[in-house]
Amino acid sequence: MKWIKKTFAELSTAELYDILALRSAVFVVEQHCNYRDMDYNDQKAHHLMGFDEQGRLSAYTRLFPAGVTFDMASIGRVLTAAHARGTGAGKELMQASIDAVEKHGEKDRSRLARSFT
């Protein structure tokens, strides 16, 4: 898995479309979640994307430093694409997400909030 982390402003139009399409496929279609996915918090987040060997977006999280959505850093919109499930991509995604949040200041893992933001 190739991991890329970008701010909202750094995302290309194609990357943003892939993220929103995958979030819709997982949260709206598969999980029948009835909530507003596009909540204007994407602009405040870092977006961690995992791409497989074929270049497909396969895993994703939205990362916030402490003080943006909660008093502590948070990891939200956690998902793996259907084609990546059962491959260990979810475990790798969570480790990459925690590492990214810790790299930007949150050192206490017990303070990380896994959220629905």
VEXNUMAR-799463 format. One record per residue (C-alpha): x, y, z. Coordinates in steps of 0.05 Angstrom, whole numbers, padded with zeros to 5 digits, always signed. Layout:
XYZ...
This chain:
+00000+00000+00000+00025+00069-00018+00005+00122+00033-00005+00195+00016-00027+00249+00065-00052+00316+00040-00089+00376+00065-00155+00393+00030-00121+00448-00011-00069+00398-00035-00119+00347-00061-00128+00344-00136-00199+00345-00163-00191+00271-00182-00167+00253-00111-00225+00290-00079-00274+00256-00126-00244+00187-00110-00249+00202-00035-00321+00225-00038-00341+00167-00084-00309+00116-00037-00340+00148+00025-00408+00146-00009-00399+00073-00030-00380+00051+00040-00420+00096+00086-00483+00110+00045-00492+00048+00001-00461-00008+00043-00473+00017+00114-00537+00058+00102-00511+00115+00145-00560+00171+00147-00517+00232+00161-00487+00290+00123-00419+00265+00098-00397+00331+00068-00397+00372+00132-00346+00426+00116-00295+00393+00162-00257+00364+00102-00226+00433+00092-00196+00430+00163-00171+00358+00157-00111+00320+00132-00132+00264+00086-00094+00198+00089-00102+00157+00026-00077+00087+00014-00069+00064-00058-00060-00008-00079-00010-00034-00131-00061-00018-00186-00067+00054-00164-00137+00046-00135-00157+00085-00072-00164+00027-00024-00163+00058+00046-00176+00126+00075-00180+00166+00140-00193+00239+00156-00144+00265+00209-00151+00325+00255-00100+00354+00302-00120+00370+00374-00166+00430+00380-00200+00426+00312-00259+00380+00324-00242+00356+00394-00193+00374+00449-00150+00316+00426-00128+00292+00358-00180+00251+00321-00183+00199+00266-00249+00195+00229-00283+00171+00165-00243+00107+00171-00256+00060+00113-00228+00007+00067-00255-00007-00002-00289-00073-00014-00232-00097-00058-00182-00086-00001-00219-00121+00055-00187-00183+00083-00118-00162+00061-00095-00128+00126-00107-00059+00095-00150-00037+00153-00097-00052+00205-00045-00018+00162-00091+00042+00153-00100+00050+00228-00025+00045+00241-00010+00096+00186-00064+00142+00214-00037+00138+00285+00034+00149+00260+00011+00210+00221-00025+00241+00280+00034+00227+00326+00082+00258+00276+00043+00323+00280+00044+00330+00355-00002+00280+00389+00045+00233+00426-00003+00203+00476-00039+00146+00441-00090+00142+00498-00113+00212+00479-00128+00195+00406-00202+00199+00392-00231+00156+00339-00291+00197+00318-00347+00201+00268-00322+00268+00242
